[in-house]
Each structure stands twice: as structure tokens, then as C-alpha cells.
Amino acid sequence: MKAIGFCGYSGSGKTTLVEELIARLRLAGQRVSVVKHAHHAFDIDHEGKDSWRHREAGAFEVVVASDRRLAKIREYEVQADPTVHQLIAELYECDWVLVEGFKHADLLKIEVWRAATGKPVQYPFDPYVVAICTDSSEQLPEPTGLPMFDLNDPDAVAQFLLGNPARYEYRSPLFEHAAASADADAGRSAEPADQRGPAVPGG
């Protein structure tokens, strides 16, 4: 599975770019999933619906499914702010994960920037930014050697990603941490007997 983020302020064009990339990656035979950071008040459920009533009654998770789609709604018992890695871990197997938002995540990302928004850029201080999509390249505040793409040319962005897919191969730090802990535990249990303390009689 490959993962790439798209960072930029509201109004920069992230959602439109991601939408166009989904279509182009699908045409290339790729299964694509999306992780999007949303406002804290967002909801996909509606008052009066059965699933809404189940949540209101206190259900932790509600899964709604048909023969066409499935939705899972989880109600946090205490306020939480999951990381992008925790959300990616929720996904079913796919070829590409496009992450919209999470601009401070430790994930390779493409910065989307328009001068008209009046917002600052991220690439000068973020080593995870691998390219820039903009309609205002001549107004970038800092020089850069990063690849530059016209925001209105999603075909070029798709070719950029598909041209070197191994670069975006996703390795979850959640699983790496768990594996390291398991290795450490295994190392402790594999110590020589004379370093484990005295044997217990009858053990």
C-alpha cells in the first residue's frame, strides 16, 4: 500500500485535486482510499435515522451495511484526536491512500498552495513535502528545488506518483513500534539461563 498526503490551507484546492487524482489512479487500475481530516462537528448520520438512534442510546460503534456499501460510526467515549496512522490502520487493503489534511503528519505529502489565499507555505520547514502544486509558482515566497506542478494539471501529478510508487510505500510506525517491542521481549526471554536468576525448584 502506498500513501501520500496533500497539505494546504482551506481554499487551496486540495479536495478538487484529490478528487481528480482518484479518477486518474482508478483509470490506471489502482484501488484508492481516502483519509480526510474534518472539522470536529462533522457527522455522516442524521437525527431520527435508526443508526442515529442507536448512537443516542449509547452504542460505541454502529455498523450500517447494504449490498453496495458499508459505514462504521464510532462515538468516542472521551474526546480524541486520532493520528493519520491510526486512521490508515482502519482501512481495508488498497493500492493508494490519499490523505487530505493532517499537514503536520510524518507522512510524505504534496503541498497545495494558492497565493490568493494569503496563507503561508509549509515546504521550507517540512522535510516530508516532496512536491508543490500551485497556480502561483511565480509568487512562492521561498526558492525551492522541489518538483512543481500546475494545480490545474492533475495528469502530471498522477504521473509523478505512478512514476515512482516504491517511494510512497507505507510503513506504519504503529506496527513498527509493536514489532520492536515484541523483538525486545523475545530478546529478554532468550537470555542465557545463568542471567535469568536462580531456577525455581520443581519449576
C-alpha positions in Angstrom: 0.0 0.0 0.0 1.2 3.5 -0.9 0.3 6.7 0.9 0.7 10.3 0.0 -0.6 13.4 1.8 -2.0 16.6 0.4 -1.4 19.6 2.7 -2.6 23.2 2.4 -5.0 25.7 3.9 -8.7 25.8 3.2 -9.4 27.2 -0.2 -6.1 26.0 -1.7 -7.7 23.3 -3.9 -6.8 20.2 -2.0 -10.2 18.5 -2.3 -10.5 19.1 -6.1 -7.0 17.8 -6.7 -7.6 14.7 -4.6 -10.9 14.1 -6.4 -9.2 14.3 -9.8 -6.4 12.1 -8.7 -8.8 9.4 -7.6 -10.2 9.2 -11.1 -6.8 9.1 -12.7 -5.4 6.4 -10.4 -8.6 4.3 -10.9 -8.1 4.5 -14.6 -4.5 3.2 -14.0 -6.1 0.1 -12.3 -5.4 1.2 -8.8 -7.7 0.8 -5.8 -7.8 4.1 -4.0 -8.9 5.0 -0.4 -9.0 8.5 1.2 -8.4 9.7 4.7 -9.6 13.2 5.3 -9.3 15.5 8.4 -12.6 17.0 9.2 -14.0 19.8 11.4 -14.8 18.5 14.9 -18.5 18.9 14.4 -18.8 16.8 11.3 -21.4 14.0 11.1 -22.5 11.5 8.5 -25.5 10.4 10.5 -28.9 12.2 10.7 -31.2 12.8 13.5 -34.1 10.3 13.5 -32.3 7.6 11.5 -32.0 4.2 13.1 -28.3 4.4 13.3 -28.5 7.8 15.0 -31.0 6.4 17.5 -28.6 3.6 18.3 -25.8 6.1 18.9 -28.0 8.3 21.0 -28.9 5.2 23.1 -25.2 4.8 23.9 -23.7 2.4 21.3 -19.9 2.7 21.0 -19.9 1.7 17.3 -22.7 1.3 14.8 -22.1 -0.5 11.5 -24.6 0.1 8.7 -24.3 -2.1 5.6 -26.1 -2.9 2.4 -25.2 -4.9 -0.7 -23.4 -1.8 -2.0 -21.7 -0.1 0.8 -20.7 -0.2 4.5 -20.4 2.6 7.0 -19.0 2.4 10.6 -19.7 5.2 13.0 -17.6 5.2 16.2 -18.6 7.5 19.1 -15.6 8.4 21.2 -16.2 7.9 24.9 -13.8 10.8 25.6 -12.7 13.5 23.2 -9.9 12.1 21.0 -7.8 13.3 18.1 -6.6 10.2 16.2 -3.4 10.3 14.2 -3.3 9.8 10.5 -1.6 6.4 11.2 -4.4 5.3 13.4 -6.9 6.2 10.7 -4.9 4.4 7.9 -4.9 1.3 10.1 -8.7 1.3 9.8 -8.7 0.9 6.1 -9.2 -2.2 4.0 -6.5 -3.3 1.7 -5.9 -0.9 -1.2 -3.1 0.3 -3.6 -3.1 4.0 -2.7 -4.2 6.1 0.3 -4.7 9.8 -0.4 -4.6 11.8 2.8 -6.2 15.2 2.8 -5.3 17.5 5.7 -3.0 16.4 8.6 -0.5 18.9 7.4 1.9 18.2 10.3 1.8 14.4 9.9 5.1 12.5 9.5 3.9 11.3 6.0 5.2 12.2 2.6 3.0 14.9 1.2 2.4 17.3 -1.7 1.8 20.9 -0.7 -1.2 22.6 -2.4 -0.8 26.4 -2.4 -2.6 29.4 -3.9 -1.2 32.9 -3.4 -4.8 34.2 -3.4 -5.5 32.6 0.0 -2.9 34.8 1.6 -1.7 31.8 3.7 1.9 30.8 4.4 3.8 27.9 2.7 4.9 24.8 4.5 7.7 23.4 2.3 10.7 25.4 3.6 10.4 23.8 7.1 8.7 20.4 6.4 11.1 17.7 5.2 8.0 15.5 4.3 6.9 17.8 1.5 8.0 16.1 -1.8 6.4 18.4 -4.4 4.3 21.5 -4.8 1.0 22.0 -6.7 0.2 25.7 -7.3 -1.4 28.1 -9.7 1.0 30.8 -8.4 4.5 29.4 -8.8 6.0 32.9 -9.6 4.7 34.1 -6.2 6.2 31.4 -4.0 7.9 33.1 -1.1 10.9 30.8 -0.9 13.0 29.3 -3.7 12.9 25.5 -3.9 14.3 22.6 -5.9 11.2 20.5 -5.3 9.1 19.3 -8.3 6.5 21.9 -9.2 3.1 21.1 -10.8 0.3 23.3 -12.1 -2.7 22.9 -9.9 -4.8 22.5 -13.0 -2.8 19.6 -14.3 -3.7 16.5 -12.2 -2.5 14.2 -15.0 1.1 15.4 -14.3 0.6 14.8 -10.6 -0.7 11.3 -11.2 2.3 10.5 -13.5 4.6 11.8 -10.8 3.1 9.4 -8.2 2.9 6.4 -10.5 6.4 7.0 -11.9 8.0 6.1 -8.6 5.4 4.1 -6.5 8.0 2.5 -4.3 8.9 5.8 -2.8 5.4 6.0 -1.2 5.2 2.5 0.2 3.6 2.9 3.5 5.2 1.5 6.7 3.1 2.1 9.8 5.0 3.3 12.8 2.3 1.7 14.9 3.2 -1.7 13.7 7.0 -1.0 13.7 6.7 0.0 17.3 4.8 -3.1 18.2 7.3 -5.3 16.3 10.2 -3.6 18.1 8.5 -4.2 21.5 7.9 -7.8 20.6 11.6 -8.3 19.5 12.7 -6.7 22.7 10.5 -9.0 24.8 11.8 -12.0 22.8 15.4 -10.9 23.4 14.8 -10.7 27.1 13.2 -14.2 27.2 16.1 -15.6 25.2 18.8 -14.6 27.7 21.1 -17.4 28.9 19.8 -19.3 31.9 22.6 -18.0 34.1 21.4 -14.4 33.5 17.8 -15.1 34.3 18.2 -15.6 38.1 18.2 -18.9 40.1 16.0 -21.7 38.9 12.8 -22.3 40.9 12.8 -25.8 42.5 10.2 -28.0 40.9 9.8 -25.5 38.1 
